[in-house]
Amino acid sequence: MQPMAELELDDIQSGVLRPRPTPYVATYIALRIDDPRAGRALMKRASQVVTSAASPTSPLADTWASVALTFQGLKALGVPPPTLDSFSWEFRQGMAARADELGDIGESAPQNWEEPLGGSDLHVVLVAVSPDEERLEATLARARETYRQMPGIKAI
């Protein structure tokens, strides 16, 4: 039996491994990538503001920014088709296409979702989470600088 590899916490977003603070406030910023080069520049900038899971005792441990990409976002970044094809079928379909399987029916059905959820224009979501408004605003300031005034990126 091979030993399990250690997680490289510097390469994992804090929000993936750490619980949200209780209580918490959060903001989600939905973005569309209109230019693949701008999208790649956004990802580079975002990598500098995303909070790593490496330091649970950091002052940012309870207040962090993270980034999520949709399959459409990966396409908008110009990820090559063979790489896109390597993702699971479920991820490639998207949540709206799988709504029945996921139990998103009736009031929770995709036709009742707020825009841009479920649409093909939703490429990136910047998330800021904090135990209070003051720290949230400081985190948001960092996240906003990541996309503001970037031609080819649009907050939707």
Buried (B, 14 or more C-beta within 10 A) or exposed (E): EEEEEEEEBEEBBBBEEBEBBEEBBEBEBBBBBBBBEBBBBBBEBBEEBBBBBBEEEBEBBBBBBBBBBBBBBBBBBEBEEEEEEEEEEEEBEBBBEBBEEEEBEEEEEBEEBEEBBBBBBBBBBBBBBBBEEEBBEEBBEBBBEBBEEBEBBBEE
